Amino acid sequence: MLRLVLSYIHGSSQAQFVAESHIILLLNAAITMGMVLLNEAATSKGDVGKRRIICLVGLGLVVFFFSFLLSIFRSKYHGYPY
């Protein structure tokens, strides 16, 4: 999957494909959804087990998609110290 996505990512930091804009939009939406789930788990007054599952799903979304977003950033900006 990473190879398929990287074919839609422009190699230079001076340009961007339209598909790359949509990929970044979806990654940011997934990170936002993870943050919403984390907030929901922290503020709800429901069952503790359900809150724990919601928290773990939200944390998984944030960690996975943010690391994927950083890997795209790292591939575009080669000299940046990440």
Sequence and secondary structure as in RCSB ss.txt:
>XXXX:A:sequence
MLRLVLSYIHGSSQAQFVAESHIILLLNAAITMGMVLLNEAATSKGDVGKRRIICLVGLGLVVFFFSFLLSIFRS
KYHGYPY
>XXXX:A:secstr
 HHHHHTTS SSTT   HHHHHHHHHHHHHHHHHHHHHHHHHH  S HHHHHHHHHHHHHHHHHHHHHHHHHHHH
H TTS  
